[in-house]
Amino acid sequence: MKRVLFAALVITALLLSLAGTVAAAPPADNPGKGPPELDKIVFIHYAKDFAPGKPEGTPGKSPGGKNEENGEDPIDYYKLLRLELTGTAEYYVNPNVHLVTEGEPIDAIIAGFEAWDAVTAAFDNTGGLFEYAAAPPPGVTVEYGIVGNKQNTISWGDLQEGIVAMACIWYIPGKPPRDIVEFDVVFNTFYDWGIDPDGEGPSVIDAFDIQNIATHEAGHPVGLADLYDDIYWMLTMYGYGSEGETIKCSLESGDILGAQKLYGTP
C-alpha cells in the first residue's frame, strides 16, 4: 500500500510539472491543451508493480473491438484514440542509454515501429507509417524529450520510479479523426534496459526490453489507446510493463485489427 501511495504522489508531482498536460493513464485519458494551435495528450507506461489502479476510461472508442464481457476473445480487442497520421512520420532516435546486454538500441526501436508498418497498407508509396531519420537536414538541430517542436523523437531521460516510458502526441483539435502533428517518446533511465538477442525472450530478467516497450509506444501515434484491464495482458497495447517481458514485441490480433481499422490491410 505504501508503494502505491508513493507512486501516486510521484505521478501527481510529475504531471503538475507538465503544465497543460493530461496523462493518458488512470483514472482517465482526456486530452489537454498544448501549444496554442494544437492539443496534446501524454501516455504513461507504468511498471506493473507500480500500477496506480484500474482506469475509469480512455478516450475514443473501439468499433468492432471485442471483450470478455460479451463472450468474445479479449485478444481481439482494441481502443481507438480517434487520432491519425496523415503521412509517413519521420522520427529521430537518441540512443544514449547504458545497456545491460549486447545489441543496438536504434535497431530495436526501428523493429518496434516497423511491426506496425508490416500489418498496414498506409502510405506505402512514401515509406509506410514510420521512417527512421538517421540525421536531420543541414542546419537543423534535433531537440530530444517531450518538447513540442514538430520533431518526432525517441530518447532516454530521467523520469520518476514507476514510469517505464512516456509518449506525448500533439494533434490538430477539431472533429475526429484528428491529424497527428508530432510525437515524442522518452524511456526512463531509472531502469536497466536490454535487448533480446534471439527474439525468444526474456532479454534480461532484471531489465526492460527496448523493442518490447518501443513497439507499445509506437502504437500511440498509430492511433491506439492503452488497455489497462488485466484480461488484455497479451496485447501490445496493454498499458503496464514488466522487466524481462518481450510479449509486446509481436502484435496480436486486437493490435492488428485496430491499426487496420485506421490504415487498411496490406
N, C-alpha and C positions, 0 to 999 in steps of 0.2 A: 504493500500500500504506500509506503514512504517513497519507493522508487517512482510509482505512478504519479504521486503528488509533485515530486521533484521535477519529473519530466514535464508535467503540465505547466509548472511555473516557468521552466526554461522556455518552453514553446511560446508562452504568453509574452515573455520578455523579447524574444526574437521577433515575433510578429509586430510588437509595438515599434521595434526598430525599423521595420519595413513600412514606412509611412504610406498610407493609402493602399495597402495590400491586404487581401483576404486570402488565407491559406485554403487550398483545396484539400481539406482534411477534416476529421471530426471536429465539431459536430455538423458542419455544413460546408459545401463548396460554392460560395457565392462570389461572383466577380467583384473586384474592387477597382477603384479609379487608378489609372496610370497617368502617362503624360496627357496634356490637355485634349489631344485629338484621339487618344487611344484608351482602351480599358486593359486591365491586366488581371491575371489570375495566377496564384502560386500554388504548386502542388508539393506537399511534404511527404517523402517516402520514409516512413518510420521503421526503426529496428523493431522486430516483433516483440522483444522484451519490454519495449517502451510504448507499446500500443496504448494510446490515451483513451480508448473506449470505442464502442460501436457508433458509427456515424448516424445522424438522423436523416441524411440525404445528400445527394450530389447533384450538380446542375445537369441539365439536358435530360434526355430520355433514351429509352432503349427499344425502338421499334423492332419487333421481331426477336428481341432478346428473350432468353428463357431462364427460369429459375426453378429451384426445388419446390417452391410453394405451389406452382401449377402442375407439378408432377413431371416436369421435364428436366433434362440433364443440365446441371449448372455449368458444365464445361462449355455450353453454347451461349452463355450469357455475355453481354457487353453493355456498356453505357456510353452514349454519345455526349460530347460537350456541346455540340452544335457550333463548333469552330472548325474551319477547314483551311488547309493550304491551297493556294491558288496557282502554284507553280513550284518547280524544283527549289528546295530550300538548301542553299549552301551553308555549311557550318564549319567553324574553326575549332581546333582542339589544342588546349594547353596540357601536355601530358606530364606535367611536373608533379609526380607522385612517387613515393617510395613503395616499391612492390616487395612483397614477401615471397614471390615466386619469380620464375623466369617469364619472359614474354614482353610484348609491345602493347602498351596501353592504347595507342591510336588504332591498332589493328582490332583490338577487342571492341572498341567503341564503334568503329566502322561496321563490324559484323553485326552489332546490335541494331544499328539503323538500317542496314541492308535487309535484315529479316523482314521488315515491313514492306520494303520495295518488292521483295520476292513474291508477295501474295496479292499485289495490286497492279492495276494497269495504268496508274496515274502518271501523266507527263513523261511517258516512255520516250518521246521524241526529244526531250530536253534533259534527261538524266534520271527520271523517276522522282519519288518523293523527296529524297535527300541526296546530297552530293558533298563529299568531304573536300574542303578547300585547304590545300596544303600550305598556301601562303596568300596573304592579302594582295590586292593590286598595288602597284608602286605608289608610294606616298600615303598609304592607308595604314593606320595603326589599329590593331585589334585590342579592344578592352574586354577582359575576361571578368566573369562574375555576373551577378544579376544587375544589369546596367540600364537597359532601355535605350539603346543607341542604334537599333535596327541591324545589329550584327548577331547572328546565331552562333552561340559559343557553348563549349563544354569544357569544364575545368575542375580543379580541386581547390577547396578553400576551407577555412575554419568555420565550422558550424557547431552547434551545441550537441552534446551527447544525446543519443536517442534519435537523431536525424541522420539517415544514411545518405540522402541526397535531396536536393530541391530543384524544381523546374519552374520557370516562370514563362508565361506566354502573354505577349501583347497582341491585341486584336482590335479591329475596327468595330466600334459599337454600332448597334442597329438591329434590324430584324434578322434572326438566324436564317441560314448559316452565315456566320460572321468570318471575315477574312483574317487569317493569322499573319501578323506583320513580323514578329520576332519571337524566338525562344532562346532561353539561356538555361543551362543545367550546371549545377555545382555538386560535386561529390565531396563528402566530408573527410578531411584529413585526420579527424579524431580517430578514425578506424583504420585498421590494416586492410590493404587491397591486394588481390591476387588475380591470376589468370589461369583458367583450367587448361592444362597442357594437351589433353586428349579429347576434350569435348564430352567426357563422360562424368565429370564432376565427382566429388567436390574439388575445387581448386586447392584450398587450404581450409581446414575446419575452422580456424580462428580468423578468417579474413573474408571480406565481401568480394564476390567475383565481379570484375568490371563489366564483362559482357552481359551478365545477368541483370545488373542494375541499369546499364545503358539501354538494353532492349526495352525495359519497362519505361524508362524516362522518354524514349523516343515515341512511345505510344501516345504521349500527351500532345505533341504537335501534330501527330496523325489525326487527333481529334477525339481521343478516348479518355474517359474519366477513370479514376481509381475505383476499385471494388474492395470493400473492407470486410464484408461478411466472410467468415472462415470457410463457407461452402465453395468459395471461389479460389481457394488456396492454390490450385493447379494452374490458374490463368496467369499470363504475363502481366496483366493489369491489376492483379492483387496488390493492394497498397502497402503491405508490410514485407520486409525483407529479413533474411537471416544469414549469418556467417556460414560459409560453405555451400550456400544454396546456388544451384545452377539451373533450376527448372524454368526460370523466366527466359533463358536464352532462346528457347524454341517456342513459337507461338502455338496456342491451342485454338480449337475451333471458334470459341467466342471472340478471341482477339482477331482472328482472321475474318469472321463474319462482320465485325464492327468496321474494320478497315475497308472491306469490300463494299459495305453499305455506302461508304463515302466516296470511294475511288474506283470501284469496279473490279472485275475479275480478270486476271491476265489471260 
